[in-house]
Amino acid sequence: MTADSELAARVAALMPRAQQDLAELVAIPSVADPRQQPPEKCREAAEWVAAAFTGAGLRDVRLAETPDGSHAVLGHRPAPPGAPTVLLYCHYDVQPPLDDDAWTTPPFELTERDGRWYGRGTADCKGNIVMHLTALRALGDDLPVGIKLVAEGSEEQGTGGLEEYVPQHPEDLHADVLLVCDTGNAAVGVPTATTSLRGLANVVVTVRTLDSDMHSGMFGGPAPDALAALVRILDSLRDADGGTRIEGLENGGSWDGVGYDERQFRTDAGVLDGVKLTGSGTVADRLWARPAVTVLGIDCAPVVGSAAAIPGSARARVSLRVPPGMDPGAAQDALTAHLVAAAPWGARVTVEPESKGSPFQAATDGRAYAALDAAAREVYGKPLSFLGQGGSIPLCNVLAAQYPESEIILMGVEEPRCLIHAPNESVDPSEIEHMATVEALFLRHYAAAARQS
């Protein structure tokens, strides 16, 4: 048995422990929003992560408060003489479960079904925490590089705690390679590094037409309906094909990397039979090279319990995903101006800016990417693929600015069937096993390449 095959066997033997780790983590409802879960739950998850990585051989593992009040878990293990250092990133906070009734099994209970492990955070991003732990345990004392760890505690809230922390404490995260594990593969069995991320520009738009809600029988007809006005405003954000249309924003970009088959996308996204995809151009163009607007939520009267009244006010949370090359601040300004200009009937519109983050483009010609490709070929029998990602990770731009000499790699256990951020999130345990093996082999190959340079 070769050293690399022995390492793969060690990872395989650790998978029952990985399942137990994930079960314990998923059971902690670490939603970093005090309106939805007590802050103690995030603290509990942070302490679990700190204890686990201490047990996996890291030193001085501690909780560091970030400017938004959340806690990042930090730790390290010094590099052998002359060896490089690799930062391992993950986050322990999760999205809220959304509609509990839409879950087939309890969201905060790890459940195995049809070969997958279900529960909130199984993929995003607690599965990646378990991947890191499994790789480190498999290597044990034979760790050929220095390691730094950062496990973020408020990534899903977009409050920028770690982004603000990094410039204030640059030595805590400085490393030769920054392994940002919050993405994943194009499909199960297809090793993939994400090289492009869209940025983010969110706003809340409020429409007012009346001093208060008014009886629809007495005033309906001439009295302007704030909800109807909001619907018209939101509808103006899309063209006839459903593509994003915002005055002042370019919407004709094209993606020149690996494509995304339309039939596969329909399956991955759960698009219903007979329902058309929105926008024009290739699926990859629309996902990774063009702005994309989404109405995340609307505040108005619910159907059950609603009164016979004309709404005097209504509001919506609107998200705009921004492709590389587009400034998120300018995009947020354009979105704001569009929403105000689209108001019908003289309705009063106010727009409150929320979070924003810049898009990201990785350089892939460095030594670390070569080492990762070699590891992927050994584990999966195929070369590393490069894809874009529709999501946003603002921290990547902060890291790139703070550590311009470091290589940044985005990878992980997620893939389209995981349904991250949606009910019935799951992970394929084979991806945890294989990506943990890839990570462990990568650390070996990268150390060897550094010695030869």
N, C-alpha and C positions, 0 to 999 in steps of 0.2 A: 504494500500500500504506500503510495507517495505521500509526501507531507501535505499536499493540498487535498488529496482525497481523504486523508485522515482528519483534516480540519472539517471537511464537509460531513463526515461521519459524526464528529463531535457536535456539530450544529444539529444534526438530525436527532441525536440522543437527547438534546436539550429541549426539544419541542414540547414535551409534556410540561416542563417547567415554564416555557413560554406561554402555554395556554393558561396555566394557573396565574402567571403574572398578569396577563391580559384580563382574566376574570376579576382579579382584585382591583385593577385600575378602572375597568368599565363600571364596577359597582359604586365608584365614587362619582357622584353627579357634579363634576367640576365645571359648571357653567359660570364663567367669570362675569356675571351680571347679578349684583345683589338684589335686583328686583325679581329675579327668577330662582336663585339658589342662595343660601347663606354663604358668606365669604369663607366660613370655616371649611366648606367642602373643597374649595380650591387649595386652602392651606393643607388639608389632609392629603390631597393628591400630591402636592409639592413635597411633603414630608415622606410620602411613599417613594417618590422618585429619588429623593436624596438618599434614603436608606438602601434602595436597590442598587444604585450606582456605587455607593460605598462598598456594598457587598461584592460588587463586580470588580473592585480593585482601584477605584479612583480615590484620591486623597482630598482632604480639606473640602469636602462637599458641604455646601452651605446654601441658605436661602438669602437672596439679596433683594431688597425692596427696590422696585423700579418707580419712576416718577408718577405713574398712574395708580400707584398703590398696590399693584400686583407683586408677585414674588417670582423671580427667576431662580432656578436651581443651577448653581455653578459648582464645578469641580475640575480636577485635573489629575494627570499622572505625568511626571517629568519624562522627557524624551531620553532615550539612551544617548551616549556621547555621539555627536555628529548626525543624529537622526532628526528628521523634520517633525513638526507637530500638526495634528489634525484636529479641527474643531468639529464636534458632533452636536448638531442642533436638532431640537424637537420641541413640541409644546404639549403640555398636559391638560390645558383647558379644552373644552369641547363646545360644539354648537348645542343649543337647547334641542330637546327631542321633537319640538313642534307638536303635531297632533298625536297624542298618545294612542288614540283609537286607530290610527293608521299603521301602527306597529303590530306585526304579527306576534312578536314576543316582547317582553318588557325591555324598554330601551336601555336600562341600566343593569341589565343582567346578561352576562355572556351566554349565548345559546348556540349550540351547534345544530345546523340543519343543512342537509343536502351538500355536505362537504365544506360549508363555509361557517365562519363564526360571526354571529350577529350581535349588535349592541352599539350604542352611541360611543363613538371614539375608537371603535375597533380598527379603523383604518386611519382616520384623521383625528388625532395623530398618535393615539396611544399604541397603535400597532407599530409605529416607527420607534417609539420608546422601547418596546419589546425587541424590535430588530436590533437596536444598538446594544441592549443588554445581552442578547444571545450571542452577538458577534464578539463582544468583549469576554464573555464567559468561555466561549470556545477557544479564544486565544490564550486566556489565562495569564500566566506569568510571561509567556512568549509574545509580548507586545512589542513590535519592532519600531514603533513611533511614539512620540508624546501625544497625549490626548487632553483636550479640553472639552468640557461639556457645558452646554447651556440649554435648559429646558424652560421655555417661556410659559407664562401663566395667564396671558390675556390676548393671545394672538387672534382668537376668533372675534373679539370685541373691537379690534381695530383702534384701540386707544393709544397705541404708540409707546407703550411703556418701555419696551426693550430698545426701540429705535432711539429714544431719548437717553437711555442708559449707556449705550455703546460709546458715544463721543465723550461722555463724562468718565468712563472707566475703560479706556481703549485696551489696556493690557489684559483684561479679563477674557476677551474673545480673540485676541490676536493669534493667528496660526498661519501655517503655510498653505493649508487647504481648509476651506470651510465647507463641510458636508451638511447641507441644509436638507434635512429629511422631512419634507412636508409635501411631497408630490408622489409620483409613482410611475408605473409602467403603462405603455400604450394599451396593453392587454395582458392577461395572465400568460406568463411564459415569454414575454417580449421585453428584454432588458432595455430600459429607457432612461435617459437623462433629459430633464426639462431645460431648455436653453432660452426660452422666451416666456415672459410673464406680462400679462396686461396690468396696467395700473388701475386706480380706482378714484372715482369722484362721486360722492354721495351728497344728496340734499334732501331736505324736507320741505315740501311745498304746501302752503295753507291758502285756501280760498274762502273768502267771506262775501256774502251777498245780502244778508239780513241781520238785524240786531239779535235775533234769536230764531229758533225753529218756529214755524207758523202752521196753523191748521191747513191741511191741503184742500179741504172742502171749501173753506171760507176764502182762501187766498190763492189756491192753485190755478195756474194759467199765467197771469201777469207777474206773479212774484217769482224772482229768479232763484232757481234751485242751485245751491252751492255744489252739491254732489254732481249734478249734471254738468256744471261748468268745469269741475275738476276732470270728469271723464273726457270732455272735449279737449282740455289741455293735454292730458296724458296721451290721448289718441294722436295728437299732432306730432308726437315724438317718433312716429313710424310712417313710412311710405306705404304705398298700396301693396307692396310685397311683404310688408311687415318688417322691413329693414330699418335700422336706426336712421333717423333724419333729424338732425339738430343744426340749426342755422349756425354757420361759422366753423363746422367740423367736417374735415375730410372723411369720406366714407367709401373710398375706392381702393384701399390697400390690398396687396396680394401677398400670400405666404409662399416662400420658395423652398421650404423644407419638406419633410415627409408629410404626405397628405392624410386625409381622414375620409375613409370610404363612407358615402352617404348612407348606404344600407346599414353599415355597422353603427354609424352615429344614431340612426333612428332606433336601433335596438338598444344601444347604450343609454340613450336619453329617455327611453320609454315612450316614444312618440306614438300616439294612437293611429291605427289603420285609417287611412283616408285623410289624415290631417297633414297639411303641407308644412315643410320647413319654412321659416321666415327669412327674408333677405334674399340677396342674389350673390353670385360668385360661388366658389367652392366652399365646402364646409370649413376647411382650414382657413380660408380667407376670412370668413365671418367670425371664426372662433379666435384667431390669433393675430390678425392684421387689421382689424377694423373696430371702431367703437361699438359698444353694445349696451343698450339701455334696458333696464328691468324695473318694473314697479314692484318693490319689495313688500309694501303693505299700504293699506288704506284705513284711515280712521273715519268711520261712519256708523250709523245705527245698524246693529245686526238684524238679520231677517226675523229671527225669533225674538219677540218682545218689541219690535219696531212699532212706532206710532204712526197715525195718519197725519204726518207733518212734513212740511217742506224743510229740508236741511238748510240752516242758515250758514253753516260752515262745514268744511271737510278738508282733510289733509292726506297727503301721501308721502311715503318715503321712496325716493327714486335713486337708483344706483346706475352709474355709468362706468363701464369697464373701458379702459383706455389702452390702445396698443402701443408697442415700442415706437418711439419717435414723436409721440404726442404728449404735450405738457399737461399734467392733470389739473394744474391751477387754471390754465386757459380753458380746458375742457369744462371745468366746473363753472367758470364764468359764462361760457357759451350756453351751457345747460340752463343756468339761472336766467339769462336774458331771454332764452327761447320760451321758458315757462311763463315769464311775466308777459311777454309779447303775445302769447297765444290765448290770453284770457278773453272769453266772450262776454258780451253784455256789460262791459265796464266792471266786471267782478274784481274785487280787491285781492291781489295775490302778493304774498310774501314768501320768500325763499330763504331758508336757513341752511348754510353750508354745514356739512358734517365732515367725516373723515375723507382724506384723499391720500393717494400714494402713487409714486412714479412707476412706470413700467420698467422692465429689466431685460437685458440681453446679455447672455454669458459668452465669454470667449472659450472656445473648446479645443484650442491647439496646444495646450500645456501638458506637462508631464503627468499631472494627476488624471486627466481625461484618458490618456494612453493607458495608465495603470488600471483605471476602471473598466475600460474596454477589454483589456486582457482578462480581468476577473470575470466579466460578464460572459465572455466566450467560453471560459472553463465551466461555468455553472450552467448556462443556458444553451451552450453550443451554437451561439449566434452572436454577431457583433452588437455593440451598443447602438441603439437608435436615438435620434435627437428629435424631440417634439416641442411644440409650444404648449402653453398652459393658459386656459382662459382666466384662471383665478389670479389673485394678487397677493404678493408677499412683500410689502413695503420694506421690510427689514433688509432684503437683498440689496437694495440701492444704498442703504445706510452702510452695510458691510463693504460694498464695492468702493464707496467713497472713503471710508475709514481705513481700509486695507487694500489699496490699489494693487499691491504686488501679490496678493493672495488669489489662488484659484477658487472659484465658487462652483460647487456642483449641487444640483437639485435632483434628488432621487427619493425612493421610498417604496412602501408596500401598497400604495393606492393604485387602483385601476378602475376603469369605468363602471364595472359591476358593483363597486363598493357603495355607490349611492351616498357619498359623503354629503353632509348638510341636509340630507333628506331622511324621512322615516325608513326604517329597515336597513340602516347602514350595516355593512358587513365587510369582512376581509377573507381572502383565500389564504388559509394557513400555509399553503405551499409557497406563497409569495413571501411570507415572513421567513420561512426556512431558507429559501433560495436567496433572498436579498440580504439576509444576515450572513450567509456564506459569501456572497459577493463583497459585502463590506469587509469581512475579515480578510479575504484574499486581497482586496484592494489595499488594505493597510500594509500587507506584506509586500505586494508588488511596488507600491509607492516608496516604501522604505528602501527596497533594493535599487530602484531607479535613482533615488537620492544618493545612495552610496557610490553609484557608478558615475555620477556627474562631477 
